[in-house]
């Protein structure tokens, strides 16, 4: 399942204007890029439309959406304003500008935008949620509660109402009300991981550690990729004296993100506690490399260096700490001991007496304060938990405490998730593993670290006909600015080669790949058409043409949202498509015509996969992709047959097991469906386990 932030791309009115550059076509390509999360590329297309027709509202809106996804909130706000100057009735522009302003802490401005949007759509669920969150962020809890009352009247079965209000109560310190709301949210939607993650925080604050652990276990089962759950569970396990379990949680986070500083610092402390000193030093090395001003890491490393006999290194680290904290008494005592080990007795004595004098001075000052105020001396109780400190807490005396997220950071993260979450993430959709494609780039996935190989592709790469090696992936990566420039240049270069030799098959294939990467599907299909016209046995062209045709179809299908809700942008899911006839009927109604056109496009895609399979029967990815297409048509029986063929040829094809499992579940075959998901999980698709959990808990 794809993990991403806000997607507020909606169907807008059809654009009927024309320009010297085809603004309709460029805008459509930009929307393609936006839909497929290629934000930097989409902005370049919207820039072209704006330069050609600066009076149009839509390209400013779409560019704002891309900028929100890139966290350019100021730029997004400006674009929404420009959009609304041109079309003040475009409701989603108020929504987008509200998000941009809210993300910049301009809560009044955001509320104004949501109010304006609600004039047009009084019961819009997401705008009401965002408005409530903005009041919470202003700490105006009474107004927030009023909005929640409106929300619950309009949408009584919407679990996010309770989840967000529970977060508000938790922020107010009303743990009882927060717990009640989280319980209700989980009752309404027992498969939404953040509800368990948030409730775990309440249990932790109430010192119900066993319940906190149980909730975090459930959150992790439902969302195995959220590192915050592991960090919080590590803390709970530590409090329960389960050092091995805490260490395992930090290990898991670091395996995904080698530079996660909270996990690194905490694991270093735990390794120190169990005597794994050399590896603890390695963790603090990483922390110091990333945060050269982390003096607590320096001091912990100094202690470890002392323990391992590196007295010179220990003294060097303590020098840095005392330079920043000249009254840090433990630092002088530790440096004194290290210098004595180095036979620097004069330096050791000097440090010892310096620490002694500072300590005496502080004791006298403390006694004077107590005498003057008549209060009792107390220990440092800055933190409610004496074993932890917030990440931003720089009190050097807390050097040996586990790090937790700052309350402000946690709060912002929680509400940002609420106001910017994707629709399908909130609804917890179950998606197929997506189509495979031949391309140059893929997303890095530190969990599912699989390499896809095919002899046909490797034979083509070995000929070095293109300047880059092809790879098979179902995790396409968005292009960077430099890559975008490279592929636009490459399109021009291939065009020059084609002008010189109109029968150059490789040039057409290379240019088709470039067009596909810059999301110009129409031109990509034209070039793939030309490839197979010139070489009817070019399997890879049929394969990629099928993929691009499906992308084009998927995008066009996404442009028919209903009920004024955000378009569901999941890449492949089990609810796409119908089972229509394959021949267009020009006498049908508009909806029938759309269905017939969709059926015709499906048939053309199937024919391409059929051709690939006829030409190269061992190419398992064609069976897999055709199976996905069958699922989209809800023909699960035929899809299962295709996945069978893929698995027969590659018994370790994890994605085929995963998708076959979902197809079998859709047929009601729970036993074999769960068995397939179990195999997929074993082979590296860890999301399979959360689905198994859902199925077996019903």
Secondary structure, 3 states (H helix, E strand, C coil): CCCCCCCCCCCCCCCCCCCCCCHHHHHHHHHHHHHCCCHHHHHHHHHHHHHHCCCCCHHHHHHHHHHHHCCCHHHHHHHHHHHHHHCCCCHHHHHHHHHHHHHCCCHHHHHHHHHHHHHHCCCCHHHHHHHHHHHHHCCCHHHHHHHHHHHHHHCCCCHHHHHHHHHHHHHHCCHHHHHHHHHHHHHHCCCCHHHHHHHHHHHHHCCCHHHHHHHHHHHHHHCCCCHHHHHHHHHHHHHCCCHHHHHHHHHHHHHHCCCCHHHHHHHHHHHHHCCCHHHHHHHHHHHHHHCCCCHHHHHHHHHHHHHCCCHHHHHHHHHHHHHHCCCCHHHHHHHHHHHHHCCCHHHHHHHHHHHHHHHHHHHHHHHHHHHHHCCCCCCCCCCCCCCEEECCCCCHHHCCCEEECCHHHHHHHHHHHHHHCCHHHHHCCCECCCCCEEECCCCCCCCCCCCCCCHHHHHHHHCCCCCCCCEEECCCCCCCHHHHHHHHHHHHHHHHHHHHCCCCHHHHHHHHHHHHHCCCHHHHHHHHHHHHHHCCCCHHHHHHHHHHHHHHHHHHHHCCCCCCCCCCCCCCECCCCCCCCCCCCCCCCHHHHHHHHHHHHHHHHHHHHHHHHHHCCCCHHHHHHHHHHHHHCCCHHHHHHHHHHHHHHCCCCHHHHHHHHHHHHHCCCHHHHHHHHHHHHHCCCCHHHHHHHHHHHC
